[in-house]
Structure formats: C-alpha cells, structure tokens
Amino acid sequence: MKNVFEFLCALSFLMTAEAASWVATPFNPPAFPLAVRSPYLSAWLAQGSGAALNDVWATFWTGQIVGWAGFINVDGKSFSFLGAPSVPGANFAKAVQKSSTFTSTQSIFVLSAGPVDVTVTFLSPVEPTDLVKQSIPFAYMAVSAKSTDGAAHSVQIYSDISAEWISGDNSLTANWSTTVSTGVITHQVQLQHQIPFTEANDHTQYGSAFYSLSNEAGTTFQTGPDVVVRAQFINNGKLVNTQDTNFRAVSNNWPVFALSRDLGSITSTASPVVFSVGHIRDPVIQYIVANAQIQPRSLFFWSQFSSPAAVISSFLGDYQNALNRAQAFDNKVASDATKISADYASIVALSIRQALGATEITISKNGGGTFNTSDVLVFMKEISSDGNVNTVDVIFPAWPALLYANPVLGQYLLEGLFRYQATGQYPNKWSVHDLGSSYPNATGHNDGKDEPMPVEESGNMVIMALSYAQKSGDLSQLQRYKALLDQWTQFLISDSLIPANQISTDDFAGALANQTNLAIKGIIGIKAMSQIEQLSIASQYVKQWQTLAASSSGKHLTLSYGDSSSWGLSYNLLADKLLKLNLFPSSVYQMQTAWYKTVAGKQCFPLTNKPYYSLNCLKEPFGIPLDTRCALRTSIRQERICLYIW
C-alpha cells in the first residue's frame, strides 16, 4: 500500500460495499484473495457490484486474467463453480452461490449444484513464525461436496489452471509436463524462453507454475486446449490421462492443466479434494553487496527441500495441519482486533494476506554451495505502483501488521536496507528510498538517484528500527547500525522542522515545501533516536512546530506552514503512538479529530486508473480527503479511487 490515504479510502468503501445476492460474511469486499502468497502468486476474485465465484475469471493483482476453472458433476449433470468458462458443445449449468466468507487466511464459498452443495475453500497460509512454511509460494483450494436432500449422489470434481499463470505476455510460448507418482500428480508449466530477474506487466518471466493433486483412487489428469479438456470432463466425469505435447503460445488454443477426482456416491459431506497451486523460481532476488557485487538469493524453504516435488508432497500432505494452524491464527486475529471493533476486525482480516503476500523470505549460499540459514533477508515488492524493492515508505504502512505477526520479519526487511547503506555505496546523507527500481532486482542506487524522499525515509527507518527493538527486546540492529541511524537523525535535525520542497509518501501529489505532516515524521524520528541516544531536540521542535503548523483559526493543522486555508490528514502521528513517545500533546489529537468530523464525506479523490480501484463515489458516506489539493480536483473528475489494501 503506497500511502495511508489509500488505506483510509479503502476503509470508507469497504464499510459501505454493495450487498451481494448471497450471504456475505462479514461483508462483500472489492476483491476476494484466492491464492496470495508472493508477488507472483497472487490471484483474486474481483467483485465490482458483486460477482460470484463462477461469474468471472480470477485475476492477477494487476487485473490480468489467470485462468482457473472448476466443475462438479452430480449424477451426470455438470455445474461450473469456478471461473467463467465457455465450452462449445458441452452442456453445463452454473452452480448458484449461497454464501461467501473471508478470514485472515481463507476465502470460503458455498454454492448449490442441484441436490449437492459444494464448498470451495481457498487457503493462503500465514505462518509468520515458521520461515520455511511462510516462504513456500503455494496455496490450497479445497473442494468438498454434501448431499442436501439426504439421498445418495454420484459426484466428480474437476479443476484446471491455464498457462496465463506464468507470464504477463500471452503471446509467448510455454511448455509443460505432467509428473505422475504414487503420491501426487503435478502439472508443471513455464515459458519456453525464460529471462531471469525480469517481468512483463508485473508478472515474472522465469520459473514454473505447479498444479497438483494427491494421486488417490479415482484421480485422473489431462493437458490440452481448454475447450477440449473441459468438455471431456463435462461429458464423461473423468479425464483421459493424456498429455498435449504441442507446445505453443499461451493464447494459442489456451492450453490448460487439469485434474479430477471421482468421489463416488456420497450421502453426507465427503472429504475435501485438495488442490495446490504455486509458482517457484530460483534464485528469486539479486541483491547488491559490497563493491557493487551482485548476490543471488533463494527462498528460505530450499534449506529444507531439495526439489519442487518434495515441497509439493509436503505441502499437500500438510493440508489438515495447515488448516488447523490457520484457524487458530484467524481466531487470534479476530479476538485481538475485535477489542477495537467488529468493523476493524474485518478490515484486519482482509489486509493480512496482502501485507505478507508482497514479501519473500530469502537466504544466501555459503562458499561451498550450502544454504546459509543465518543470513536471512526479506524482500517486498511495491505492489500497484513503481514495483520498487523494499520501498521504505511502503514497508512503513505495513509495519504494524509485521510487528503483530512476527517482529523478526520486520527486522529482516530492514536489514537489507541497512546492510546496503552500511557498505557506503549509497552517496546521500539521508536514507535510501528503496533497494532497487524494479523487482526482483535489489541492485541499489549507487548513483544516489533514487526517488528522493529524504525526510520521509529517514524518519521511517529510525522509527521502525526503534519499534522493532521495543517490541522484541533485541537491540542488535540498533547497535550494528548506530552510525547510520545517527547520520539520518542529524539530517532530520537540519531539515525536518521546516522541510524543504520535496515529496513524501504521497508522491502522486508532487513536491511541496513546509509540509506539516512530513515535519511530524521527521520530529518523531528525532525523538525515536533520542530514545537510542537520549537526544532532546525533538521535544523543542514540537513546541516550534505547533506554532508553525496551526491554522490562524486554531481549529486544525495546515497542509503547509502559513497557509491557513489548507489542511490534510496528519497520519504520521501514528508513529508517536506506535512508539509510545507521547511527544505530541493530546490537544493536537483532539483538535484534528474534531476537524476531521467537519470535512468527512465531502469529496471524491482521483488518483489512478488501476482496474480494481476505480469505484463510483456518488454514494454516501465517503471518507476524509487526503488534503485540500485533492478537493480542488473533484470538479474535474467525479470519481473516487480507492486502493484495495496492499
């Protein structure tokens, strides 16, 4: 998530999302996460005004289709339950969606297929304290069936994925293979010509997608053109165990990779058919180290597994345990967040997969080629914006979720930034904006020409470093990088009380001098450092800042010093509470709270043309505008853009 404004805008929409025709618990969101485990394993069900699981195709986070289809045959009659397939010459009906539910780790749909209910559970595990499990880029889809009339029914389950999972360019040629073992059947698909560390439309251009199912009695498979393979199952209730070897472009007769299971005759709830979907590439990141050397890094799970087949076998076999752990995690999140409110708990549940789904946990290799599990770095892609690596002001809004899930993950995110700058290769006196302009290339900015957010990023780094130490009791990172922290703080002392003309995390709004909210960030950063070195400058600055930042009416803070007609969201006050500094007086919070109530629900906010986020804003109530600059633009384009939380 690029900035807090987008988060607040999303909150406003989520709380007023249109009611669906089915029972939606806790509400119907702008999009359901289906398989969200890494920047490149990211499948969603966009809702618009309300779309059932079998109304539209799943899409990548950019909005590009990733073909994912599902059918259930009941007593010889076929029903679609996933995707929006068209199969000429085959007769099928659409199952009717009855309910949808989401938790912190699961999205669950119940559909009626004649006399049978089918429950489809998408589980993207959140395993923040287990680095091996959290680093596995795989998710589950579990499909179970239940007779609703008490009679026995013959049931078969089918699903496929298309080659759209492997590239952002459907004109490129794919190849594939199917491995059948006694334990698991796996389809593997990849680009024929791969280019490591590159993307096309935010999709990776190397590595392989995998679709798997345990090889139990009644399991069949097939690869081939979408209409051929799907018609085979619809008409016959099974597949023919054949492989298409006519490798071709992704969009040429749309090759799909299908699996099916015959459940036989069921009278009650049958055991779920559990599919796994994933994407593996190796190495995942190239990272700059001393002397401009580039270090390839792999996902942490390779320290335990020697092949994709071993990972998949373990992952599929662990489904029930993973579900139990997920339910325990869901319950804990719900319990903790509900202490604030039920609405807040719903937003948190919808946000966690997104916060962690942008990250990858990596390790390096020792000289002998073995994995060095003591050298852990986490990398985060800046989703929906520039695609930068470990953008400091993108990590910052995700920071509370990381501290909650496992503070060590936050430490590993910061470590790569600290380590790079400690080599002396970055020439500026303030903190770097990111580790690389294009994921997955964490190749630094040795020319110092990264996006300049000097106060923003310096304040962020000091604040996050201190908050990790407070939460964990681990002072090692503070001690190791004390010189850098001091360097950034000295810059804040010279530049944050009256910030120079510069951009902040709201970079879309452009540069502005004397930003009230940005000064908050810098001053809190100084105070955070004072907790490290007992500095006192921050408290002196607050008194001066109050005089500079208050409007002439005394009713609100300004957007920029001296402009009493301006105002904005002073969301950087969050860090004052996060660190328990109590640096800013309660009167500031009380004044802003009262002011926000007077300006909520007044404007719409044009930001971007991302397909998921363009929403009709002519419905009350709305959120609070980011600042008075946004209000000026609403007469030009009456459209609110709400970034779905990432």
Buried (B, 14 or more C-beta within 10 A) or exposed (E): BBBBBBBBBBBBBBEEBBEBEBEBEBBBBBBBBBBBBBBBBBBBBBBEEBBBBBBBBBBBBBBBBBBBBBBBBBBEBBBBBBBBBEBEEBEBEBBBBBBBBBBBBBBBBBBBBBBBBBBBBBBBBBBBEEBBBBBBBBBBBBBBBBBEEEEEBBBBBBBBBBBBBBBBBBEBBBBBBBBEEEBBBBBBBBBEEBEBBEBBEBBBBBBBBBBBBBBEEEBBBBBBBBBBBBBBBBBBBBBEEBBBEEBBBBBBBBBBBBBBBBBEEBEEEBEBBBBBBBBBBBBBBBBBBEEEEEBBBBBBBBBBBEEBBEBBBBBBBBBEEBBEBBBEBBEEBBEEBBEEEEBEBBBBBBBBBBBBBBBBBBBBBEEEEEBEBEBBBBBBBBBBBBBBBBBBBBBBBBBBBBBBBBBBBBBBBBBBBBBBBBBEBBEBBBBBBBBBBBBBBBBBBBEEEBBBBBBBBBBBBBBBBBBBBBBBEBEEBBEBBBEBBBBBBBBBBEBBBBBBEBBBBBBBBEEBEBBBBBBBBBBBBBBBBBBBEEBEBBBEBBEEBBEBBBBEEEBBBBBBBEBBEBBBBBBBBBBBEBBEBEBBEEEBBEBBEEBBEEBBEEBBBBBBEBEBBBBEBEEEEBBBBBBBBBBEBBEEEEBBBBBBBB
